[in-house]
Amino acid sequence: MENGFLERKFHLKEAGTDSKTELLAGLTTFMTMSYILIVNPSILSDAGMDRGAVFTSTIIASLIAILIMGLYANLPFVLAPGMGLNAFFTYTVVLGMGKSWQFALTAVFLEGIIFILMSLFKIRETIFTSIPIGLKKAVSVGIGLFIALIGFTNAGIVKPGEGVIVQMGELMTKNSAVFFFALILMAVLTARNVRGALLYGIIGSTVLALILGVSSLPDGNTIFSLPPSMAPVAFKLEFHNIFTLEMFSVMFTFLFVDLFDTLGTLTGVATKAGLLNEKGELPNVGKALLADAVGTTAGALLGTSTVTTFVESASGVADGGRTGLTAISSGFFFAISLFLFPLFSVVPGEATAAALVIVGLFMMSPILEVDFSDFTEAMPAFLTIVLMPFAYSIADGISFGIMSYVVMKLLSGRRKEVSPVIFVLALIFFARIVMKAF
């Protein structure tokens, strides 16, 4: 019988789940996205930030956002500093433009404040609910291809080509063996309807990686360590640059990418989880959007890049996660990782890469619900799906999907099917392209 408090707080029976499933799903999500605790400090250290301090701030900022998502929004999404956004932070703003990392943190902080205001006034929620249901289905499929590509690339199975765009990597290596072992194990366990298939696949392939020497135990077999201090990076904003044109430009880019990456991720994962209602709306989406807005603002103060909803949340959803208890479970493992970094760093990238590929497959099913008999629906859906992996951007896939949706409907004499919000968004996306060209 379910714990009374958990049932009252998270409405597990109503969501068709139970506490064991939710806790296991949270662990699976954590395992598939735990790489961020290694990658984010590495990327931001290239900007001159202290790696250990960023490691701690990454976890604390994630926990703040996760608690809001789990306890306030009651949704199974997990948040952390986003990939792509941290690369823009370091390689474009700091190394490319020559700005300080304090300048970049200030831009992230301003973005977070604006997002909080947009969330409180339900502007972001209005944008989410206005996206046509066909595009929402397409977003799920596009994200599936996108994260599968990330998985294959991270494992070295796919790589930039010589004379071609992409090509197969080296397959006869120990690393590839770990990846394919994980992929097959996860697939077979899933086919047998084993709960926690992805997690068991990660654990099994980690054991293989240790045997083959792909991974190794921590130095001195140390398991516990105190978290590094955040002092070198916390509360280091440059308020004197707030009203400069360059600050506005950088802040707007963070704002744009984060807005539509988050909307895309929420749409895709919620669609796969069956969390959308009959109108294609996500209950509590406003609260979910507030979670990443607060997380981003807190993260900037603590010393990390933009916090956003992670597409890897789909791995926990695939394992049955349906409520905020999944998010809280992931947050628990984030908190533990503050002290267990040497231990979880043993998990090889090939194991989590295989999980991403399997999740990519899971997210393909909504393609069956796209109306391909209606070309005004099919063309926007197709562009949304293919441009996410081809342009390596969830935001760009959504942008071209919405622009093409408006063009197809208007030129086909079906103007009434275009909502004012979608029309305005299409104009904004087009203006952004024009501005970038000049």
Disulfide bonds with the S-S distance in Angstrom:
none
